[in-house]
Amino acid sequence: MCRLFGLSAAPRRVAATFWLLDAPDSLAVQSRREPDGVGLGVFEPDGTALVHKRPVAAYQDAEFAREAREVSGTTFLAHVRYASTGGLRVENTHPFLQDGRLFAHNGVVTDLDRLDEKLGDVLGSLVRGDTDSERVFALITAYARRDGDVGRAIVEAVGWIAANLPVYALNLILTTPTDLWALRYPDTHPLYTLVRPAGGQHGNRHLEHASAPGTVRVRSRDLAAADAVVVASERMDEDSHWRPLAPGELLHVAEDQQVTSRLAFPAPPAHQLTLADLHPQAAASQRPG
């Protein structure tokens, strides 16, 4: 299963160090569980997106696997990919960048020819790869271009997909220099959030998070003195305040750390897929690591 990680410390700019394939066992074993690419996206002080991504497994590039990525930003978005659609190309590696926003997705949406028809002329200007994820993002971007309301665009785009296309899962995180949105839909895969006060649950502690299988680890000394909101595919420490997003819940973290959420999709997709419905590669990509 792909791993998602998002963090907002906005409006404060903080430094953080990411390890995207930091396994407790050997890197080779871990990367074969999540073999298809890693990516990290942040924003420069002027709002320019900076994306580090590579469409290779750790066992194919030991130097890349050992690298710690030290970055600073107001929001962060990390992804470890297990491909369901599209080959190992940088164009298929998350996060994706469109209209100054970053996006990563965990799940499967099929009938992409119909989605391409819906996208029309937008397809050529926004989509560079083969994935369902980039196309889902393009539909969100197309709706957002009308009035800039990203939350509304997510609801409209996912609403159209849920009504018209076969869906196995559509968990997503979208970031800008100031805001973060996260959606869990439907109940196929978990997605968790943690509202973390400065210093964490016990105070005066820097952030040190690691996913249970060791896929994503992040450290930030600056968050000993700054509030943050984290979204991740699993609970990443023992803090008792982690909570799962409800199926269909859309979470928004604004620039002032104000967190709002709503049940945007109370019903499952009209054409809900099961693992048995998926192509073997796609089915393998959706199983827990």
C-alpha positions in Angstrom: 0.0 0.0 0.0 1.3 3.5 -0.9 2.3 5.6 2.1 1.0 9.2 2.5 2.4 11.8 4.8 1.4 15.5 5.1 2.3 18.1 7.6 1.3 21.8 8.1 3.1 24.2 10.4 1.8 27.2 8.6 2.2 30.1 8.8 5.6 29.3 10.5 8.4 28.0 8.3 10.1 25.1 9.9 13.0 22.8 9.0 12.5 19.0 8.8 14.5 16.0 7.8 12.8 13.1 5.9 13.9 9.6 5.3 11.5 8.0 2.8 12.8 4.4 2.9 14.1 4.0 6.4 13.5 0.4 7.2 14.1 -1.4 10.5 15.2 -4.3 8.5 17.3 -4.1 5.3 16.6 -1.3 2.8 16.4 -3.9 0.1 13.7 -5.9 1.8 11.7 -2.7 2.6 11.9 -1.2 -0.8 10.7 -4.4 -2.4 7.5 -4.0 -0.3 7.2 -0.4 -1.6 9.1 -0.6 -4.9 8.0 2.0 -7.3 9.2 5.4 -6.2 9.4 8.1 -3.5 8.7 11.8 -3.5 8.8 14.8 -1.2 7.3 18.3 -1.9 7.6 21.6 -0.1 7.3 25.3 -1.0 10.1 27.9 -1.2 9.5 31.2 0.7 8.3 32.8 -2.5 5.7 30.1 -3.0 7.6 28.1 -5.6 7.1 24.4 -5.3 10.2 22.2 -4.8 9.7 18.5 -5.5 12.3 15.8 -4.9 11.2 12.5 -6.4 12.7 9.4 -8.0 10.9 6.5 -9.7 13.2 3.8 -8.4 13.4 1.3 -5.5 16.0 1.7 -2.8 17.7 -1.6 -3.7 18.3 -0.2 -7.2 19.9 3.0 -5.9 21.6 2.6 -2.5 22.9 6.2 -2.5 19.4 7.6 -2.9 18.1 5.3 -0.2 20.6 6.5 2.3 20.0 10.2 1.7 18.3 12.3 4.3 16.4 15.1 2.7 16.7 18.2 4.8 14.1 20.7 3.7 12.2 23.7 5.2 8.7 24.9 4.5 5.3 25.7 5.9 3.7 22.5 4.5 5.2 19.1 3.5 4.0 16.3 1.4 5.7 12.9 1.2 4.7 9.7 -0.7 6.1 6.2 -1.1 4.6 4.6 -4.2 3.5 1.0 -4.9 2.3 1.4 -8.5 -1.3 0.4 -9.4 -1.3 2.3 -12.8 1.6 3.5 -14.8 5.2 2.4 -15.0 8.4 3.5 -13.2 8.7 7.0 -14.7 9.3 10.3 -13.0 6.1 11.5 -14.6 4.2 8.8 -12.6 5.9 9.5 -9.3 4.1 11.5 -6.6 3.7 14.2 -5.6 2.3 15.9 -8.7 2.4 19.7 -9.2 -0.4 21.6 -10.9 -1.2 25.3 -10.7 1.2 25.8 -7.8 -0.4 23.0 -5.7 1.0 19.6 -4.7 -1.0 16.3 -4.6 -0.5 12.7 -3.7 -3.0 9.8 -3.7 -3.4 6.3 -2.4 -5.9 4.1 -4.1 -7.3 3.0 -7.5 -9.7 4.6 -9.9 -10.4 2.8 -13.2 -12.2 3.6 -16.5 -9.6 6.2 -17.2 -10.7 6.7 -20.8 -13.9 8.1 -19.5 -12.0 10.4 -17.1 -9.9 11.6 -20.0 -13.1 12.5 -21.9 -14.3 14.5 -18.9 -10.9 16.3 -18.7 -11.0 17.2 -22.4 -8.6 20.0 -23.3 -7.3 20.1 -19.7 -5.7 16.7 -20.1 -3.0 17.9 -22.5 -2.0 20.9 -20.4 -1.9 19.1 -17.0 -1.3 15.4 -17.4 2.2 14.2 -18.2 2.1 10.5 -17.0 -0.1 7.4 -17.1 -1.6 7.3 -13.6 -5.1 7.6 -12.3 -3.7 9.8 -9.5 -2.5 12.6 -11.8 -5.8 12.5 -13.6 -7.8 12.8 -10.4 -5.6 15.8 -9.5 -6.2 17.3 -13.0 -10.0 17.1 -12.5 -9.6 18.9 -9.1 -7.5 21.5 -10.7 -10.0 22.0 -13.5 -12.7 22.7 -11.0 -10.4 24.9 -8.9 -9.7 27.1 -11.9 -13.2 28.5 -11.8 -13.0 30.3 -8.5 -9.9 29.1 -6.6 -11.9 27.3 -4.0 -9.8 24.1 -3.5 -12.1 22.5 -1.0 -15.1 22.9 -3.2 -13.1 21.6 -6.2 -12.1 18.4 -4.3 -15.8 17.8 -3.4 -16.9 18.3 -7.0 -14.2 16.3 -8.6 -14.4 13.4 -6.2 -18.2 13.6 -6.4 -18.1 13.2 -10.1 -15.7 10.3 -9.9 -17.7 8.5 -7.2 -20.9 8.8 -9.3 -19.4 7.8 -12.6 -16.2 5.7 -12.3 -15.3 2.4 -10.6 -13.4 3.3 -7.4 -11.4 1.1 -5.0 -10.0 3.8 -2.8 -9.3 7.6 -3.1 -7.3 8.8 -0.2 -5.5 12.0 -1.0 -3.5 14.9 0.4 -3.3 18.3 -1.4 -1.0 21.1 -0.2 -0.3 24.8 -1.0 2.2 27.1 0.8 -0.5 28.0 3.3 -3.1 25.1 3.4 -3.5 21.4 3.5 -6.5 19.2 2.6 -6.9 15.5 3.2 -9.6 13.1 2.2 -10.3 9.5 3.2 -12.7 7.8 0.8 -14.4 5.4 1.2 -13.5 3.1 4.1 -10.9 0.9 2.2 -7.7 2.3 3.6 -7.1 4.2 6.8 -5.9 7.8 7.1 -5.0 9.4 10.4 -4.5 12.9 11.7 -2.8 14.4 14.7 -3.2 18.0 15.9 0.1 18.5 17.6 0.7 21.4 20.0 4.2 22.8 20.2 6.4 20.2 21.9 4.0 17.4 21.4 1.9 15.6 24.0 4.4 16.1 26.8 5.8 19.5 25.8 9.3 20.6 24.8 9.9 17.7 22.4 10.9 17.9 18.8 8.9 15.9 16.3 10.1 12.4 15.6 7.7 10.3 13.6 8.2 7.0 11.9 5.7 4.7 10.2 5.4 1.2 11.6 7.0 -0.5 8.7 9.8 2.1 8.6 8.7 3.5 5.3 8.6 7.2 6.2 10.5 8.9 9.0 10.6 12.6 9.7 12.3 14.7 12.4 11.9 18.4 13.1 13.5 20.2 16.1 11.6 23.4 15.2 8.3 21.7 16.2 9.4 21.7 19.8 8.3 25.3 19.7 5.6 25.4 16.9 2.1 23.9 16.5 1.6 21.4 13.6 -1.1 19.2 12.1 0.0 15.8 10.6 -1.9 13.5 8.3 -0.5 10.0 7.6 -1.5 6.5 6.4 -0.8 5.1 9.9 -0.2 6.3 13.4 3.4 7.3 13.5 4.1 7.4 17.3 2.4 6.6 20.6 0.6 9.9 21.0 -2.9 9.1 22.1 -4.4 12.0 20.1 -4.1 10.4 16.7 -7.5 9.8 15.2 -8.7 8.1 12.1 -10.5 10.2 9.5 -14.1 8.9 9.0 -14.8 7.4 5.6 -15.8 10.4 3.4 -14.3 13.0 5.7 -12.5 16.0 4.2 -10.1 17.7 6.5 -8.7 21.3 5.9 -5.8 22.9 7.8 -5.8 26.6 7.2 -2.8 29.0 7.4 -3.5 29.9 11.0 -3.6 26.1 12.0 -7.4 26.3 12.2 -8.6 22.7 11.5 -12.1 22.1 10.0 -13.6 18.9 8.7 -16.8 17.7 7.3 -18.4 14.5 6.0 -18.3 15.4 2.4 -19.2 11.9 1.1 -21.5 10.0 3.5 -22.2 7.3 0.9 -19.7 4.9 -0.8 -18.9 5.2 -4.5 -21.7 4.1 -6.9 -19.3 1.6 -8.4 -17.3 0.3 -5.5 -14.5 -2.1 -6.4 -13.1 -5.0 -4.3 -9.6 -6.5 -4.5 -11.0 -9.3 -6.6 -12.0 -6.8 -9.2 -8.6 -5.3 -9.7 -5.8 -6.4 -12.1 -3.2 -8.4 -10.1 -0.6 -5.5 -10.1 -3.2 -3.1 -8.8 -4.5 -5.5 -6.2 -0.9 -6.1 -5.0 -0.4 -2.4 -4.7 -3.4 -2.0 -2.3 -2.5 -4.6 0.2 -0.9 -3.4 3.5 2.9 -3.4 3.5 
